[in-house]
């Protein structure tokens, strides 16, 4: 997928019936609430028009007729209606509000649940930011449309229609004048709203550029200062804020023009009513209450029309949002359980790559006709240049991806016959850059095995050598790790990640060794933890550290999607081939690091 | 709508006052007339609205009863249009003027902050979190903008509507006037209390929103971990918990709104009803005309309903003030003067440097450098060797006066460094960092960044070739016009460094600072970079921050540093003769080769 598809805001779509029906389908489980709030809002709107009608009678039958009993009766009705109205208002705000939150909740959960099923291939071609906006802002926009939007449209339509009915009832000739005005008002309002929306999008776009500039100038302040670029930067930024000024001013200007324009159109109607009504009044065809009612109806009418315009303008974008949401939940996972997938209870056994071919993109082969047999309990070290195919082997083994051709067998069985859960719950993976979740250390460790007791967690931490540093925190195991584990050092994160894998008691252990160097002590601890795992499970290590490589039962030099060399450390050294070159180079750098005389600890050779 | 340069360049340092309101008033400098105009226009607009109801009164009183008509009916009808045009026209004018004010003030504030921040000294940047600073420059600035655009003018609008309509009703009938404001204090008070609570509930809602976003983001970025441990169900449950909590908090907000609005409806409805009753009785007793009553009915609405929003505006105003305070904290900081200093030599520096008992410590304590004394002649190479935290970086930071030393003095060409203006010094000094920061611009723009003149394409390419980066650049999709960063290509550490070398070649400084650690690049590029660096160092006084010996063996002076002090000094030849750290490092090199030999022999 080209990246520009992920550009925000450009995603305009045509109005399609299917999407629209599907959006409304989101309301189906809550149809009772929908019916309830639609009825309540319709009553509210009808009552609004009725208030004006009652007022007309207060004036004509009460005040002008000087009929006190009638006046009292009408005022009592008015009072009763006010109280009743407040119940309806409470009812619809509450029901539509809660429903709105509910739909948002449903949408978010629906997307999140589906995201858990999607394969890694989806994640590799979809930026995280794009997915985030779907779950956050798009769900809001769609929920707003089908709750508050639906409510507002119903309110607006009922208001306009009921006012027109009352007006027709009071004086049909005058009502016709209003009837002519309504469509004009609607067209003008919709056009305005569309333009205003467009201007505000423009403002948002420039605004994100401004944020970007701030960001860059603050993070790069050293370069800016060193190159004395301040004046030029300020000038460039000034151009940007100048654009912002123009865009924001234009948006505000249009918004400020909107209401007066609508009001002016209404004023023409009022003027016509006054003229024609004045003439009719002189022949007794229109009462004072009647003229008052007309003025109120017309003055009030611009609000529902305004609302309608807003929703029509926003609807297009809400539908585009919905389409993006649906595209996410309709995405089919590449890797899924086959029919009749089962859990064998254990996946201990020999592992075999049988003529495996794999590529991420067509015509860019990564592994071609790859063969490998690994005995149960063996430790395999994978070495070789970046992009050679090491990570792909691991990805296939974890069944993040499946072979395009050929078969991977675990314990002699094609692993696609197992359920995904059966494989992945028995694999322990330690990634190159450890990923921690916000929460406490304990919660992060327990990720390895959810039913682990505190004692088991502690035991695993001791095995991995993480216990000591954990206890040094004020809250020990309950110390929060911060967002993404920010409160911990890289080495500490690696130890947590390793403990997590130990706790999982994996049958297959996979580790992508970190390249970033940690202090010697942590390094030794990590090695010890790994050793334990390597003893107990079949292990695949993408290795960088010499000590790890040497400890492996077999070393595979992977280059260009092929096994270039294979054997034990001594065998391969003797060959003086690729491994030899790789090893000697690594040896030099590692030694230099190890012998760093400035390090606090006394230097010790790496092995 | 153009803003004069004088207004745009108003020194916002003036807004730093003990009183925030005075500060806000000063913020408006240059826009006060606009703002006054906006307020006056609002007044005119509100008056026109009021007059519409007075016209209604005139219309009803004269045209619904038999009798002489003061003016022909069409004139009255036209009157409605004219008044609406006035109301709308001035409301538009007010909107325009207030937008000009708010956007103009914001533009000036943004420009000022941007420039201010890049002029703040390193000591400030060192102790300030980037995210925090950016937030102040964006969301807090936006809150200040809203203060001027919506809140200040909104409060003014409500007060004007109240005053004008109240006066109008009083003129119609005093009793009616006083009766119609009975509930106003109550409405204002409840709305203030309500919105205060709503804003708290909203904050709680937003907090939960942030929690949910974090959970989502961590799930997405950690998708491999989730899958590797088969924790999908666990993640779903976690997300559901957070999602549920957000739903609950949202529901709480809804409940508050669903109670406040109908309650205030009843309150205002009761007020209106009482007014109707009293007015109706007056009409029946012939104390007022029916026209007056109708006008009253229209006007009273404009006194009461807007009051319900006053609480919201008050609460928002207070958050606007808080944001203003946060922005002020940045403005309050003192800039580092770029042009202060009395020595600007004609032409270039020679590049002779003398450090005399130089020491440095940060304001918050902790000595970083102590008793640094050495000197070097123009064109010499000084290498600094030492571990992280030994003070190497701080030492070179003193040269472009990123910091000034706190003890002793540094002489450049015989003159105290502090007498040179920073701008001059920094133009004479080039820095190539280990992994330089590049900007999201094209490669060509990054190469010419800060060179300070128009550089022809041939010259850019020549520099790129000398820096051994040209060949890489032409493989990029748009060559020199390829964007760097997220939207373009990602450069490796070594490539970034070579872009910086090309830039420094164009800048042609007299003094060079190199952060030379090539550990992360592979052997081939290491040689290329070394060659490029050699070219760059010719005829310049150079300081190299080094981690390894190979890169500094040719240096004229090697300073071995530890804990802020120079522990050994001399040339390579001298230092290997001495007992000490330097020789240890040197010996390790030979030992490594020997060990490797041994190991390979063991294997075969």
Interface residues (C-beta under 8 A of the other chain):
Chain A: X55 X58 X59 X62 X63 X64 X66 X68 X71 X75 X78 X79 X82 X83 X85 X86 X87 X89 X90 X93 X94 X97 X98 X100 X101 X102 X104 X105 X108 X109 X112 X113 X115 X116 X117 X120 X123 X128 X131 X132 X135 X136 X207 X210 X211 X212 X213 X214 X215 X216 X217 X218 X219 X220 X221 X222 X223 X224 X225 X226 X227 X228 X229 X230 X232 X233 X234 X237 X238 X241 X242 X244 X245 X248 X249 X252 X253 X255 X256 X257 X259 X260 X261 X263 X264 X266 X267 X268 X270 X271 X272 X274 X275 X278 X279 X281 X282 X287 X288 X291 X292 X295 X398 X400 X420 X421 X424 X425 X427 X428 X429 X431 X435 X437 X438 X447 X448 X450 X483 X484 X500 X504 X510 X569 X570 X573 X574 X580 X584 X585 X587 X588 X589 X591 X592 X595 X596 X597 X598 X599 X605
Chain B: X1 X3 X56 X59 X60 X63 X64 X66 X73 X74 X76 X77 X78 X80 X81 X83 X84 X85 X87 X88 X89 X91 X92 X94 X95 X96 X98 X99 X100 X102 X103 X104 X106 X107 X110 X111 X114 X115 X117 X118 X119 X122 X125 X130 X133 X134 X137 X138 X149 X209 X212 X213 X214 X215 X216 X217 X218 X219 X220 X221 X222 X223 X224 X225 X226 X227 X228 X229 X230 X231 X232 X234 X235 X236 X239 X240 X243 X244 X246 X247 X250 X251 X253 X254 X255 X257 X258 X259 X261 X262 X263 X265 X266 X269 X270 X273 X276 X277 X280 X283 X284 X290 X293 X294 X297 X298 X338 X386 X387 X388 X390 X400 X402 X422 X423 X426 X427 X429 X430 X431 X433 X436 X437 X439 X440 X449 X450 X451 X452 X503 X507 X519 X523 X548 X562 X581 X584 X585 X588 X589 X591 X592 X593 X595 X596 X599 X600 X602 X603 X604
